[in-house]
Amino acid sequence: MLNLIVNDDIVGGLIFPTTVFSQTIDNNNNTQLWVDRGNNARIMFTYDPRSPVIGSPTGLLFNVQDLRTGDQIKNIHARIIITNGQKILKIADVTSSNGDPSINFAFPDSGPYQIIAKIDSKDIAALSSFKVLVPPQALSTGFKSFGMLMLYYVTPITSFAAGIAVYLVYKRPQDK
């Protein structure tokens, strides 16, 4: 998916397009890319685990590079805002000497979230936006763990208890 947004500067009544932003999403490895040509920045975003579990920490990972050279931009400050579209859920200020700022966040409910990152360094000041979709609990890995608990522990214990009850009922001496 590619979204292009043209940011226009108005000077003396004339409109000059100066900055082009783009976002692409690679569903195979969960990476989103934000390119800011005006600020010479490429911001890559991913989150781990790939399928966030409600209430469990999810790592929100950023990688900031110089667009022309591909080199990591060092000594950056990131202001990260997490919103569900109705309210801001978290604002975090993160500094990173190596150009890889990250935070952990436990999403409170299923649904789409927007992650906005303002990246500042001596060389750039870029704003980016990314999406995270938190699946309903039934599709998350936490639910799979509950299913495994039922399969391996609860079902055998219940079956064992029912077997003992049937055995005890039939073992009683018959009335004469």
Secondary structure, DSSP 4 states (H G I P E B T S, - for coil): --EEEEEEEEETTEEEEEEEEEEEEETTTTEEEEEETTTTEEEEEEEESSS--TTSEEEEEEEEEETTT-PBPPSEEEEEEEE-SSSEEEEEEEEESSS--EEEEE--SSEEEEEEEEEE-SS-EEEEEEEEEEPPGGGSHHHHHHHHHIIIIIHHHHHHHHHHHHHHHHHSPPP-
